[in-house]
Every structure is written in structure tokens, then in C-alpha cells.
Amino acid sequence: MPPRYVVERRAPAEVEAELRRIWDANLSVAGGVERKFAWLYREAPDLPDSVFMLAAEDAGAPRRWVGTAGVLIRRVHVAEGELRAGLLADLAVDRDHRSVGPALALAREVRGWVLGQLDLAYGFPNRHAEGVFKRVGYKVLGAMPRYARVLRHAGYTQRVTEEDLARAPAAIRPHLVRALKQPAFAALAAAAADAAMLALGAADGLDAATRLRLDWIDRPDERIDRLWVAAQPAFGAVAQRTARFLDWRFPASPALSFALGSARRGGEPRAYAVIERDGDTAHLRDLFGHPSDMPALLDLLIPALYARGAGNVSIRYLGNPALASALTARRFAPREGERTIAVGTSERLGAEVRRKLEDVSAWHLTDADEDT
């Protein structure tokens, strides 16, 4: 007989050992499961008071925990005020129990509790879990694409294909083939391409520099809080981005830096970016600020990151089409997203708020919002 599955809501400390065991067996956890547990359940700005555990019960066998799902607490701001949201995190089921039934049982129990106690549930299911989220009633907003831009072209001269060369005039094609095989020429061509691409954004960069000053800061400070209060009303739906949240969400690391764009007149903060270096790629893990100043910050950041040695820059973003357009206008190429965003809204909310939260264009979603 197949086991009977039961879902229970438990205090994290009560099931810490079992929770860590399930994470370790089923999830890829950077930094280890002990650190993850402390980060989520002892250090978060809004501490979750519970975690959902899936138990398997077999006749004549001891009851055992075989799965889990977490609900992290986020504060989502809309024009109507602050909402308490449950960020759906760490859905994991042991391999021997990965049929649809156990995952559905977990997801249904979590959704029922979150929408009964909080205002909103949202999560980032992977392709395997997306069907489960849909079946229990979540609305899928869409997949979060990655926007990427090449800053240094040296590596690309080695990737020129016969198809690429076929576009060149036949008379110069043999010369191009020989030239690209010469390291000195390839390096010169790459440097010229770098300079040409940066020059295309020079006018925007000069305009941005007349309005904003780019500063690099070690950690989030009170300027981030001032920016959050001033800029948040311009967004339809955005999760809280205070200094306290960013300090927790992005622990100090040699690979991490914060860029702040401040007004040249008055010095008020206008936009920020969180940058994480991974080799020669600069990942913009978060970007936030006044809508008119986020593109200007990008105009300042691109040459600054190039000067710091970055070969590529990328950002994952889903939400307001205006920011997506600003990225493509700055030659960021969109790539298909691998994770979707799903939402569920409480019936206690007004119809207009629920419609807004189910409209992807109202949101501002980056890596900072994900359940890592």
C-alpha cells in the first residue's frame, strides 16, 4: 500500500534537524544548510514563525518527514498600502516520494494557510513545479528573462563562424580570415568594438552625469531608506527594499558591491544597483529607484563596470515594460527565463488590488525578490 501523507505546520526550531536533512538531500544550497537555516529563521527582518513539513505514514512503520515547504515573510507595497506577503520557498520532497500527490498536498496546505493569514502569496517555481502551482490555484505572471550585454569583445573574435564571414564582401573575406587568426589584430578589433559600443551610449552617459553622481558604497545605509520612501509610490507593486532588508538579503562578500546614484543638486539618492561579480560577469542582482533615474544609473554603470574589468553585465527582470524597454535600448539582449513567477491573492483584498497584483506590468521583480 502507498504511504499516507500528512502536512503539518511546525516551528522551525522544532524540526531543524529534519529540515536541514531534507534540504541537503534535495536542494542545491550555497554556503551549506546550517548557514541557510540561520539566515532564514534567525536573521531575517521578518522572521517566519513556521515551516510546513510533509510526513509519510506507512502501516507498521515509523512516521517520517519526507518533504518541506517554507513561507518567508515579505512586505509588498501598493498604492493602497502595505501588504503582508508569503514568499513561497524551498519546496523539496525526498526522491522516493516525488509523485504529484505529495507535492500537491504540500502546495495546497501552504496556499490555504498563506491566503487565510496573509494578503498575498508569490513564488518562483521551476519548470518541474510550475504545474503544481497552477493546479492549486496560483496565477502565473510569466517567466523572468535575463537581459545581458557584452562589454568586452575579445573572446568573441575566436567565435566568428563561416556564416558570419559570409556576410562580408567576397573581396575582403580571405583577408578577414587571415587577420582574425592574428592575436594582435584580434585584440585590436575587440578593443575597437568595445570602444564603438561604449561610444554609442556616450551621449546618454553625459546626460546622466549632469544629473547624477555615481558612488560606490560598502553596505546599505540610511540613504537607501530615504530612497525607498521617496521612490516606492511610483511603483504598482514592489516588495520592500530598505537598508535592513538589503543588508540581510545580500550578505557581505568580496564579490558584492553597491552602486548609488545621487542627485548632483542636493545629493538626494535617486537609484541604486546591487552588483555581484562572477568571474568577468557583473550581475545586477537588484535595481531600484525613481523610474526616470534607473536608466540614468545604467548609463553611468556600464562604463564604470567596464573600467572595473567586467566583460559582461546582466540583470534578471520582470515587470514594468518601461524598464524592460530601457534595458533593450541600452543594448541588453533578452534571453528566455527559466523560472516563472506565480501569485495568489487573498479574497479579503479589494477587487482592484487583486487585479493589480495579477498584472505582471504592475510589478518590479529582480533577483532580490527570489527565494534563495
N, C-alpha and C positions, 0 to 999 in steps of 0.2 A: 504494500500500500504506500502511496506517496505520502510524504510528511504533511502535517497540518501546519500552516504558517500563521503566526500571530505578530502583530505590530504593537509595540509599546513605546510610550514617551518616557524617557528616563533623564535624570540629572547627569550631565556629562561626567562628573567626578565619580559617580556610582558605577559607570561602565567603562571607565577609561581604558583599562587593560584590554577588554574585548574590542573596544572601538579602535584602538591602535592596531590590534592584530588584524582586523578586517581591512583597515586602510593599507597596512603593509602588504597584505596578500593581494589586494585588488586595485590599488591606485598607484600612480607614479607620484611620489611625494618628495619634492626638493627639500633638502635640509633634514629629512627624517621625520618620523611620525611623532616622536616626543616633542620636537620643536613645534610642529604643526598644532598639536593639541594645546600647548601653552599659548600659542599665538591666537588661536580661535577662541578658546574657552577661559583664558585667564587675562588676556591683554587687550581684547577688542574694545573699542569705545563703547559699544552697546553689547554687553555680554549676553549670549543666548543662555536661557535657563534650562534648556532641554535639548535632547537629541533623540531621533527616532531609531529604534532598534527592531530588527526582524528576527524572530525566533522560529526555529523549526522544531516541531514536536512529533516524534515517532513513537508508536506503541512499543513499550518496553525499553525505550532508550532515553537517556537523559536529555532534557531540553537544552538547546544550544543556540547561541546567537550566530546568525549566518548573513546578516546584512545590516545596512545602516543608511540613514539619510539625515543630513543636517539642515537646520534653518538658521541662517545668520541674520542678524537684525540690521536693517538699513533704514535711513530716513530719506524718503523721496519727497521732493518739493514740487508742488504745482501751484498755479495761481491761487487756488482755493485754500492753500495752507500746506502744512507738513503732514505727510502720511507715514505710518509705520509699516515697513515692508519686510517680508521674509524673503531673503535671497536663498534659493534652493541650492544646497551644496553637498558634494561628496556622496552622491548616490552610489553605493557599492554593494554587490551581492557576491558571496562566495561562488566559485566556478560551478560546483556541484548543484547549485540552486538557481542557476541563471535561466530559468524558464520565464515566460511572460508573467505568470501568475504572481510570484513573489514580488517582482518589481512593481507590478500594478498595485498590489496590496500596500506596499510602502508609499507609492506616489499618491494613492487615494487618501490614505490616512494623513499624510503631510498636507495635502491640499485642503482637506476638510478642516484641519486644525488652524492652519495659517489664515484662511479666509474667514474663519469664525472668530479668531482672536486679533488679527491684524487687518490692515486695509488692502494689502496688495501682496501677491506672490510673484516672483520672477526668477528665472533661472536660465542657464546656458547649457542645455542638453547637447551631448554629442549626437552623431548620426544614429548610433545604436539606441539611444534613449529618447530620441525625438518622438517616435511613435507612441511610447508610453505616455509622454507628456500630453500628446494630443488626445489620447484615449480617455484620460482622466479629466479633460475639460480645459486645458490651457490653450490660449490662442498664441500661435507662432507669429512673432513680428517679422522675422526674416533672419538670414544669416549675416553675421558681421564680417564684411570684407576687410581685407588688408590692403592698404594703399602703400605702394613702395616707389621710391625714386632712387636712381643710381646717381651717386655724386662723383665717383672715380671710375673711369672707363678703362683703366689699364688692363684689367682682367678680361675685358670683352674683345680686345683685338685678337686674342687667341681663339675666339669662338666664331669668327667670321666664317660663314659657310659658303659653299658654291652657289647656293640660291641668293645669298646676299651679294656676292660678287657679280652675279648675272645681271643685277640692276645697273651696274656701272657700264659706261660706254665700252664697246669691244676694243677700241684702240688703246685704252689705258688699262684694261683688265690685267694683262700679263705683268705690267709694272706694279700694279697694286699687290698682286700675289707675291712678287719678289720683295716688295717693300715691307709687307706685313710680316715676312719671315725675319726681318732685321730688328733685333731688340731695340736699337736706338730709335729707329723710325717708329716702331710700335709705341714706344714710350712717349715720343713727341706727339704722335697722333692722339694718344689718350689724353695727354695734357691739354692739347688744343680742344679736344671735345669737352673736357672738364670746364675749361675757361669759357667756351662758347655757351654751354648750358647755364653756367652761373651768370654770364652776361645777359642772358635772356630775362633774368629776374632782377637785374641791377636797378632798373627804374623803380620797381616796386619796393626793393630794399631801401633805396634812397628816400622814397616817400615814407616808408615805415620808420626810418631812422630820424626823420624830422619830428615824429610824434612820440616814439617810444625809445626808451633806453633798455638795452638787454643786460641783465645782471645774472650772475651765477651764484646761487645760494646753497649753503651746505645742507640745510634742513628746512622744512616748512616753518614759518614763523607767523607773527600776528598780521603780516601783510596779506597772507593767504586768507585769513579770516575776514579781513576788510574787503578783499576782492570777492569772496563768496557772498557776502551780504549785499554788495553793490550789484553784482552781475547776475545772481540767481533769478531775479524776477523776469529776465528776458527769455528764460527757457520754459518750454511747455511742461516737461517732466525731467527732472535731473536728481540723481542721488547726491546727498550731502557731500561736500568737498571742503571740509575745514582743515586747518593745520593739524589738529589732533587726529583726524581720520587719515590724512596723507602720511603722517608720521608713522602710524600703525600699518597702513596698507603697504607702504614701501619702506621696509626696514633699511637702516643704513648699510651701504655696501660700496666698495670701491668702484663698482660698475655703474652706480646710480648718481645722477645729478639733477638739479632743479634749475630751470631757466625761468626768470621772471621778467616780464616786460612792463616797465613803469612809465607813466606819462612824463615827458620831458618838462612839461609845465606842471608844477605842483607835486610831482613824484608819486602820485597815487598808482597802486598796482592795477594793471589793466588785463593781463593774461599771464598764464604760466604753462609750462610743459614739464613733465617728468620724463627724463631720458635715461634709458638703460643701455649700456654698451655691451654687445655680444660680438666679440671679435671686431670686425670693421663695420658692423651694422649698428646704427643708433636707432633703438626702438623708442618711439614716443608712447610711453605707457599711459599717459593722460595728457589731455589738452583742455584747458578751460579758461574762460574769461568773458569779457564783453564780446558779443558776436562780431562787432566790427574790428576788434583788436586781435582775435585769434589768427586770422590770416596775416595780419601785420607781423605778429610774433613769428610765424612761419617764415616770412620774408627775411627776418633777421637771423633766425636759427639756421637756415640752410647754409649760408656761407660760413657761419660760426662753427657748425659741425664739420664742414669741410676742412676748415682751418685746424680743427682738433683731430683730424686724421680719419674721420668717418668715410667709408666708401659707399655706404647705402644708408638710407633713412626710411623708416616705415612706421605706420600707425594703423591700428585696427579701430574702425569707427562705424557706428550705425546710428542713424537719427536724422537730424535736420538736413534736408538736401542742400541747403546753402553752404554748409561746411564741407560736404562731400564735393560740391562744385568748386569750392575754393582749393581743395586738395588737387583735383584734376587740373585746374587752371595753373597750378604750380608744378605740373608735370609729374604728379604722383599717379602711378598706374594702378587701377583697382584689380585685385585678384579675388577669386571666389572664396567666400568664407567657409570655414569648416564647422563652426558651431553656431547654432541658432539661438535666438532669444525668445523665450516663451513667457507669457504673463497670464495671471489670473487676478480678477478684481472682486472685492467683497461687495455683496449686494447692499451693504449699508451705505456705500458711496452713491452720490447722485449720478444720474444717467450721463450728464455732460462730462463729469470727471472720468467715468468709466470709459466713455468713448475716446477721450484724450489718451488715456493710458493704453488703449488698444490700437492707437495710431502711431506707427513707427516714426513718422516725421516729427512727432512732438518730443521725442526722447533725445538724450545726449549720452551715448554709451561708448565707453572705451575699455581698455584692459583694466582700468581701475575698478570697474563695476563687476568684474568676473569673480567667480567663486574659487579662486586659487588658494 
